[in-house]
C-alpha cells in the first residue's frame, strides 16, 4: 500500500482549531477543556474508549450541539464560527460520515449523492446531469460503483464509499469519519484506507475515529487521544505505537489482550451436518458441517457476505428455508423452528447489530435483561416482579454494567454497556450454546477484554460458544478451532496453532 | 351522562391500547361495536333468546372474528391498517344486514334485561360508598407494598409525605366523584365495568409476560423475534382481547342508545385512537399506559359532551373532533422527536 505520510505541501495550513472546548450534560462533563487542531490535508486519528467524548466532539464540530450549548471556541480557517445546525457546518465545509449509514436504500447511488442538492432544470430534476456528475465524481476517486445501482443492493463497504462521495459532492473540506470500518471486511478496509489516503493528496482533511488502532496507526498523520472528556495528548503517528496509544486511552497497560483460557472440551452440544439453506429461492449456504463441544469456542470467519450471520440466524430459526442437512442441539434435531423454540432448547444468539436485533432502546435495562426469560418469573400468568428484579440485579452486577441502576433507559448507555445488556439478556435464558456475532463491534478496548473474559467464563462452565468476528486477531486469539466460510461454503478449517492471517484469508476466498 | 359516555369511550380505548402497543391499529372497532351490539339485540328482540346468552354469543363471535383479523395481519403480512379498514366496511354492511336497516330495541317492550341495565343501572348510594372503601383500601395496600419492595431493592422511594398526599388527593377525588354521582342517581354500572376493564388491562400490560411482549414488539419487532418472543401469537392474542372489548363496548353503546340503529358506533374508532394518543400512547408502538388512556378518554368525552351541552352544531362538532385527532397525533410526533 502506498499510504505515505510525506510529500504534502498543504500540511502547513491550519484548517480547524478547537480551543478549550467544554460540554456539559446534566450530571456529566462530556468534554473538559479540549483543544486540538487540524492541518490541511492531514488524516487525524481520534482515539478513546466509549464515553471518552469522541462523539460529543464530533457533534459540536458538525453543528448537532448548537453553538451556545458548549463553552470554548471553534475556528475554521482562523475565523471563529458558531454553528447552529448541521447545515451551517456543511456550509463551512465540514461533513460527517456516520457509523450508522444515513443513506436511502431504495434510491440509486446518484440520487443519494445528490440528495437535497439535486441538479435542476427549471423546477424539474435534471436526471442526465445528476447521473453524469455522479459518474464523473466516482471516476475522479477511482471508484467502480454504478451510479444507477440501488444502494440497498450494495454491500456495507460500498455504501460507506457512497457516503464519502456524497460528502465530497458538497465540496466538503473536512470529513469526520466515525467508525467507518466497523462493519467492513479486511479487503474493504484496505480499499477505504486507500481512498482516505488519496483524499490527503487533494488537501482534504479527515478526522478518523476508530476502535481499530492498527488502522488508525496505519492511516493517520497525527493521533489525538481522549480520555474521560479530556484531551490527553496528540501524538505523531509515525513515532508512536499501539501500546502507547492504548496506555493513553485507558491510563493503564493491557498486558494480555486475548486472555483465552483453553479447557478440555466435553460432549458435542451443537452439531451441523451438510446444512444447505435458501433465502427467497436462492441458495445462500451450501453443505456446511461443524460441531462445537462443551467448553469450546468455535471461531466462524469469512468475508462480509460469506454467510456467517445468515448461518447463525438460520440455526436460531430466524432466517431462510432449509434445503438439506441437520442441526442438532444437545442431540435434539431442530428444523422449521422459531427463535422461541431454539431458545427453549438452550440456544441463544447475540446479533452483530445490537440496536436493530438486540435492544429495546426506549426501555429500561431491567426490561431488556429479563425479556427472553420472563417464563422463569411467571407464576399463574403474572410476573413475580421481586424475583425478576433480583435476577436482573445479579446480571447487572456480574456483567459490570455501568449505569445508575436497572431502571436506566438502554438508549442512553454507551456501546459497551449496551452490548453487556444484550449479552445479559441472552445469558439469562440459561443457554447451552451461545452464538456470538461480532460481539465486540464498536465497543471500547476495556469492554472488549470484559467480553473475552465472559467467553472464558462461559466455556469454563461447560457451555459451547460460536464466535463470529471480522477482526482476524480477535478470531485467532479467542477461538480454539476455526471454520472459515467462503461464499456460503466451508472454505477451510484450522486449529488454533496452525492458523495464520494469510491462511485464513486464503480460505475465506477459496470459493470466490 | 358524561360518566356513561366516558365509560364507553374509555373501555374501547383500553382495548385499542392493546393493539397500538405492538405497533398495530384497528379502524374497524366502531363498525364492530354496532355489529356486535346489533347481533345481541336481534337475538334478544327477534329470537327471544335470554339476554345473557345473546351477549355470550356476541362475545364469542367478536373474539373469533378479531382473532381471524389478527391472523390475517401476522400470517399473511397484510398491514393492519388495510385489514381493519376493510373490516370497517364489511362490519358496517353486515351490521345493517343484521338489523335490516331498522331499529332493534335491546329489550322487549317495557321489560328490562341485563342488556338494557348495562347503562341504566346505578349502584345504590351505600353500594357506591362500599365500592369506594374497597378500592381505597386496595389502592393504599398496593402502594405500601410497592414502596416496601422498592426500598428492599434499593430503588429510590418517593417521600412518604408525598406518597400520602398523592393517595389522599386520589381518594378525595374518588370520594367527590361518589358524592356527586350519589347526589344524582348513583354510580353507573358502566363505570364499574370500565373500572374492571381498566384494572384487567393494567394487570395484563404491566404484570404479565404477554404485556411485556406487547411493548417489546412495538419498540423493536426484529429484536423481539430474535429474543424468542412468539410475535404472531402475541399479536393475535392482542386482537382477540380487543375483540372481547369491542363486544363489551358494543353492548354498552347499544344499551345507551336504547336500540340498535344504523348509526350506533359511528366514528368510535377515531375517538378511541384519539383518546389513546392524547394519553401518550405512541402510534409507532411500544409506549402507552392505562392511566394515560383513561385521561385521554376523559378529555375526549368532556369535549364531545361539552359541545352537546352548549348545543354546538353537528357540523362544528365533526370539525372539532377532526382537529382534536390531528392535534393529538401531532403531539405524539412532537413527543417522539424529543
Interface residues (C-beta under 8 A of the other chain):
Chain A: X313 X316 X318 X338 X339 X340 X342 X343 X344 X349 X351 X356 X357 X358 X359 X360 X361 X362 X363 X367 X371 X372 X374 X375 X378 X381 X382 X383 X385 X386 X389 X390 X393 X405 X407 X425 X429
Chain B: X149 X152 X153 X154 X155 X203 X207 X208 X209 X210 X212 X213 X215 X216 X219 X220 X222 X223 X224 X225 X226 X227 X228 X229 X230 X286 X287
